[in-house]
Amino acid sequence: MQWENLTSPDFAKAVQETGVCLFTMGVIERHSEHLPLGTDTLNVHKIACLAAEQEPAVVFPAFYFGQIYEARCFPGTITIEPKLLLALLESMLDEIGRNGFRKIIIVNGHGGNNALIPFLVQTSLWHEKPYSVYVPQALWGELQEQWKEITETEYHGHACECETSMTLANYPELVHMERLPDEPAMPLGRLSHLPGNHSGVSWYADHPEHYAGDARPASAEKGRRMRELQVQALARYIAAVKADETVPALQAEFFARNNGLAR
Protein backbone atom coordinates (compact mmCIF):
# COMPACT_ATOMS: atom_id res chain seq x y z
CA MET A 1 0.00 0.00 0.00
CA GLN A 2 1.32 3.40 -0.95
CA TRP A 3 0.86 6.02 1.76
CA GLU A 4 -0.13 8.80 -0.66
CA ASN A 5 -2.77 6.69 -2.41
CA LEU A 6 -4.76 5.85 0.73
CA THR A 7 -7.68 7.83 2.12
CA SER A 8 -7.30 8.99 5.72
CA PRO A 9 -9.65 6.29 7.14
CA ASP A 10 -7.99 3.60 5.02
CA PHE A 11 -4.58 4.80 6.18
CA ALA A 12 -5.57 4.51 9.84
CA LYS A 13 -6.80 0.98 9.17
CA ALA A 14 -3.56 0.08 7.38
CA VAL A 15 -1.49 1.27 10.34
CA GLN A 16 -3.42 -1.02 12.65
CA GLU A 17 -3.37 -3.99 10.29
CA THR A 18 0.28 -3.87 9.20
CA GLY A 19 2.19 -1.96 11.90
CA VAL A 20 5.11 -1.51 9.50
CA CYS A 21 6.09 1.39 7.24
CA LEU A 22 8.72 1.15 4.50
CA PHE A 23 10.80 4.31 4.06
CA THR A 24 12.72 4.13 0.80
CA MET A 25 15.84 6.25 0.27
CA GLY A 26 17.44 7.17 -3.02
CA VAL A 27 18.89 10.34 -4.53
CA ILE A 28 18.80 12.45 -7.68
CA GLU A 29 22.14 12.04 -9.48
CA ARG A 30 23.84 11.34 -12.79
CA HIS A 31 23.80 7.71 -13.93
CA SER A 32 26.25 7.80 -16.82
CA GLU A 33 24.58 9.01 -20.02
CA HIS A 34 21.84 6.40 -20.40
CA LEU A 35 19.86 6.22 -17.13
CA PRO A 36 17.55 8.79 -15.50
CA LEU A 37 18.64 10.99 -12.61
CA GLY A 38 16.09 9.32 -10.34
CA THR A 39 17.24 5.74 -11.02
CA ASP A 40 18.02 4.87 -7.39
CA THR A 41 14.80 6.32 -6.00
CA LEU A 42 12.54 4.96 -8.73
CA ASN A 43 13.86 1.40 -8.50
CA VAL A 44 13.96 1.09 -4.71
CA HIS A 45 10.44 2.50 -4.36
CA LYS A 46 9.19 0.04 -6.98
CA ILE A 47 10.79 -2.86 -5.11
CA ALA A 48 9.25 -1.72 -1.83
CA CYS A 49 5.77 -1.40 -3.33
CA LEU A 50 5.96 -4.89 -4.84
CA ALA A 51 7.26 -6.39 -1.59
CA ALA A 52 4.46 -4.68 0.35
CA GLU A 53 1.98 -6.43 -1.92
CA GLN A 54 3.43 -9.80 -0.92
CA GLU A 55 3.81 -8.95 2.79
CA PRO A 56 1.38 -6.11 3.59
CA ALA A 57 2.98 -2.87 4.72
CA VAL A 58 2.60 0.83 4.00
CA VAL A 59 5.20 2.43 1.72
CA PHE A 60 6.11 6.05 2.42
CA PRO A 61 6.15 8.38 -0.61
CA ALA A 62 9.37 8.20 -2.63
CA PHE A 63 12.12 10.10 -0.79
CA TYR A 64 14.63 11.63 -3.18
CA PHE A 65 17.14 13.12 -0.74
CA GLY A 66 20.31 11.46 0.54
CA GLN A 67 24.10 11.70 0.55
CA ILE A 68 25.25 12.54 -2.96
CA TYR A 69 27.74 15.36 -2.53
CA GLU A 70 30.25 13.59 -4.80
CA ALA A 71 27.92 14.24 -7.77
CA ARG A 72 27.33 17.97 -7.25
CA CYS A 73 29.44 18.75 -10.32
CA PHE A 74 26.89 17.11 -12.65
CA PRO A 75 23.74 18.78 -14.02
CA GLY A 76 20.52 17.69 -12.34
CA THR A 77 21.97 16.48 -9.03
CA ILE A 78 20.07 17.60 -5.94
CA THR A 79 21.84 17.88 -2.57
CA ILE A 80 20.78 19.22 0.81
CA GLU A 81 23.05 20.86 3.39
CA PRO A 82 24.33 18.04 5.64
CA LYS A 83 22.85 19.16 8.97
CA LEU A 84 19.52 19.93 7.32
CA LEU A 85 19.49 16.52 5.63
CA LEU A 86 19.96 14.71 8.92
CA ALA A 87 17.29 16.84 10.59
CA LEU A 88 14.91 16.24 7.69
CA LEU A 89 15.40 12.48 7.85
CA GLU A 90 14.84 12.40 11.61
CA SER A 91 11.72 14.53 11.15
CA MET A 92 10.35 12.14 8.52
CA LEU A 93 10.87 9.14 10.80
CA ASP A 94 9.25 11.03 13.67
CA GLU A 95 6.25 11.85 11.47
CA ILE A 96 5.88 8.21 10.51
CA GLY A 97 5.97 7.34 14.20
CA ARG A 98 3.49 10.11 15.07
CA ASN A 99 1.09 8.58 12.58
CA GLY A 100 1.07 5.36 14.58
CA PHE A 101 3.76 3.12 13.12
CA ARG A 102 5.94 1.43 15.74
CA LYS A 103 8.20 -0.28 13.23
CA ILE A 104 9.94 1.51 10.34
CA ILE A 105 12.09 -0.22 7.73
CA ILE A 106 14.55 1.97 5.84
CA VAL A 107 15.07 0.46 2.38
CA ASN A 108 18.13 1.95 0.69
CA GLY A 109 18.57 2.23 -3.06
CA HIS A 110 21.78 4.29 -3.20
CA GLY A 111 25.33 3.25 -2.28
CA GLY A 112 26.21 6.75 -1.11
CA ASN A 113 23.71 6.37 1.73
CA ASN A 114 25.56 3.39 3.20
CA ALA A 115 27.37 5.56 5.74
CA LEU A 116 24.51 7.99 6.35
CA ILE A 117 21.81 5.48 7.23
CA PRO A 118 23.69 3.58 9.98
CA PHE A 119 24.54 6.92 11.61
CA LEU A 120 20.91 8.02 11.32
CA VAL A 121 19.79 4.79 13.00
CA GLN A 122 22.33 5.21 15.82
CA THR A 123 21.01 8.70 16.54
CA SER A 124 17.73 7.10 17.59
CA LEU A 125 19.52 6.28 20.85
CA TRP A 126 19.95 9.99 21.63
CA HIS A 127 16.30 10.44 22.56
CA GLU A 128 13.77 7.73 23.28
CA LYS A 129 11.39 7.21 20.36
CA PRO A 130 8.01 5.46 20.24
CA TYR A 131 9.17 3.44 17.25
CA SER A 132 11.98 1.10 16.18
CA VAL A 133 14.00 1.42 12.99
CA TYR A 134 15.22 -1.56 10.97
CA VAL A 135 17.63 -1.64 8.01
CA PRO A 136 18.04 -4.76 5.84
CA GLN A 137 21.71 -5.21 5.02
CA ALA A 138 21.75 -7.48 1.94
CA LEU A 139 19.98 -10.18 0.00
CA TRP A 140 19.42 -13.23 2.16
CA GLY A 141 21.46 -16.42 1.92
CA GLU A 142 20.99 -18.34 -1.28
CA LEU A 143 19.55 -15.29 -3.05
CA GLN A 144 23.04 -13.79 -3.33
CA GLU A 145 24.23 -16.76 -5.38
CA GLN A 146 21.15 -16.58 -7.58
CA TRP A 147 21.89 -12.91 -8.24
CA LYS A 148 25.43 -13.74 -9.35
CA GLU A 149 24.08 -16.35 -11.75
CA ILE A 150 22.05 -13.68 -13.56
CA THR A 151 24.92 -11.30 -14.30
CA GLU A 152 27.61 -11.61 -16.96
CA THR A 153 29.98 -8.91 -15.74
CA GLU A 154 32.22 -9.06 -12.70
CA TYR A 155 32.51 -5.39 -11.74
CA HIS A 156 29.40 -3.50 -10.68
CA GLY A 157 28.90 -0.12 -9.08
CA HIS A 158 26.85 2.52 -10.85
CA ALA A 159 24.69 2.57 -13.99
CA CYS A 160 26.14 -0.91 -14.54
CA GLU A 161 24.64 -4.16 -15.82
CA CYS A 162 22.55 -4.54 -12.65
CA GLU A 163 21.14 -1.02 -12.37
CA THR A 164 20.53 -0.78 -16.09
CA SER A 165 18.77 -4.15 -16.18
CA MET A 166 16.59 -3.19 -13.21
CA THR A 167 15.62 0.11 -14.81
CA LEU A 168 14.89 -1.61 -18.13
CA ALA A 169 12.51 -3.90 -16.27
CA ASN A 170 10.85 -1.16 -14.23
CA TYR A 171 10.95 1.93 -16.47
CA PRO A 172 12.05 0.95 -20.00
CA GLU A 173 10.83 4.26 -21.41
CA LEU A 174 13.45 6.12 -19.33
CA VAL A 175 16.48 4.13 -20.51
CA HIS A 176 18.59 5.23 -23.50
CA MET A 177 20.71 2.22 -24.41
CA GLU A 178 21.88 3.99 -27.57
CA ARG A 179 23.75 6.46 -25.35
CA LEU A 180 25.82 3.83 -23.56
CA PRO A 181 29.55 4.57 -23.44
CA ASP A 182 31.56 2.39 -25.81
CA GLU A 183 33.82 1.11 -23.05
CA PRO A 184 33.16 -0.15 -19.49
CA ALA A 185 34.12 2.11 -16.61
CA MET A 186 36.71 0.51 -14.36
CA PRO A 187 38.26 2.29 -11.34
CA LEU A 188 40.92 4.78 -12.38
CA GLY A 189 42.82 4.35 -9.11
CA ARG A 190 43.84 7.99 -8.90
CA LEU A 191 44.18 7.67 -5.11
CA SER A 192 45.86 4.27 -5.11
CA HIS A 193 49.02 5.84 -3.70
CA LEU A 194 47.09 6.19 -0.40
CA PRO A 195 46.44 2.59 0.71
CA GLY A 196 43.40 2.12 2.90
CA ASN A 197 42.37 5.73 2.41
CA HIS A 198 38.93 7.31 2.13
CA SER A 199 38.47 10.94 1.12
CA GLY A 200 35.46 12.96 0.02
CA VAL A 201 36.67 12.67 -3.57
CA SER A 202 37.40 8.92 -3.42
CA TRP A 203 34.43 7.95 -5.58
CA TYR A 204 35.06 10.80 -8.01
CA ALA A 205 38.72 9.81 -8.23
CA ASP A 206 37.77 6.36 -9.53
CA HIS A 207 34.67 7.26 -11.55
CA PRO A 208 34.73 10.89 -12.71
CA GLU A 209 31.88 10.30 -15.21
CA HIS A 210 29.66 8.65 -12.60
CA TYR A 211 29.70 5.30 -14.37
CA ALA A 212 31.08 2.13 -12.81
CA GLY A 213 30.89 -1.21 -14.55
CA ASP A 214 29.64 -2.32 -17.96
CA ALA A 215 25.97 -1.88 -18.85
CA ARG A 216 26.22 -3.34 -22.35
CA PRO A 217 25.00 -6.86 -21.35
CA ALA A 218 21.97 -5.40 -19.49
CA SER A 219 18.48 -6.58 -20.39
CA ALA A 220 14.92 -6.24 -19.13
CA GLU A 221 14.72 -10.00 -18.59
CA LYS A 222 17.74 -9.90 -16.26
CA GLY A 223 16.14 -6.96 -14.49
CA ARG A 224 12.89 -8.82 -13.93
CA ARG A 225 14.80 -11.74 -12.40
CA MET A 226 16.82 -9.39 -10.18
CA ARG A 227 13.66 -7.57 -9.15
CA GLU A 228 11.98 -10.79 -8.12
CA LEU A 229 14.95 -11.70 -5.91
CA GLN A 230 14.90 -8.29 -4.22
CA VAL A 231 11.14 -8.36 -3.73
CA GLN A 232 11.33 -11.87 -2.29
CA ALA A 233 14.12 -10.89 0.11
CA LEU A 234 12.38 -7.72 1.28
CA ALA A 235 9.03 -9.47 1.77
CA ARG A 236 10.78 -12.00 4.02
CA TYR A 237 12.41 -9.19 5.93
CA ILE A 238 9.09 -7.39 6.45
CA ALA A 239 7.59 -10.57 7.87
CA ALA A 240 10.56 -10.99 10.23
CA VAL A 241 10.24 -7.37 11.43
CA LYS A 242 6.52 -7.82 12.06
CA ALA A 243 7.25 -10.83 14.26
CA ASP A 244 10.15 -9.19 16.10
CA GLU A 245 9.70 -8.27 19.75
CA THR A 246 13.38 -8.12 20.70
CA VAL A 247 14.43 -4.75 19.23
CA PRO A 248 11.62 -2.80 20.96
CA ALA A 249 12.30 -4.65 24.22
CA LEU A 250 16.03 -3.92 24.07
CA GLN A 251 15.35 -0.26 23.34
CA ALA A 252 13.09 -0.07 26.39
CA GLU A 253 15.77 -1.76 28.50
CA PHE A 254 18.45 0.59 27.18
CA PHE A 255 16.51 3.75 27.94
CA ALA A 256 15.43 2.48 31.35
CA ARG A 257 19.11 2.11 32.24
CA ASN A 258 19.97 5.42 30.63
CA ASN A 259 17.20 7.21 32.54
CA GLY A 260 18.41 5.57 35.72
CA LEU A 261 21.84 7.14 35.24
CA ALA A 262 20.24 10.55 34.75
CA ARG A 263 18.50 10.44 38.13
Buried (B, 14 or more C-beta within 10 A) or exposed (E): BBBEEBEEEEBEEBBEEBBBBBBBBBBBBBBBBBBBBBBBBBBBBBBBBBBBEBBBBBBBEBBBBBBBBBBEEBEEBBBBEEEEBBEBBBEBBBEBBEBBBBBBBBBBBBBBBEEBBEEBBEBBEEEEBEBBBBBBEEBBEEBEEBBEEBBEBEEBBBBBBBBBBBBBBBBEEBBEBEEBBEEBBEBEEEBEEEEEEEEEEBBBBBBEBBBBBBBBBBBBEBBBBBBBBBBBBBBBBBBEBBEEEEEBEEBEEEBEEEEEEEE
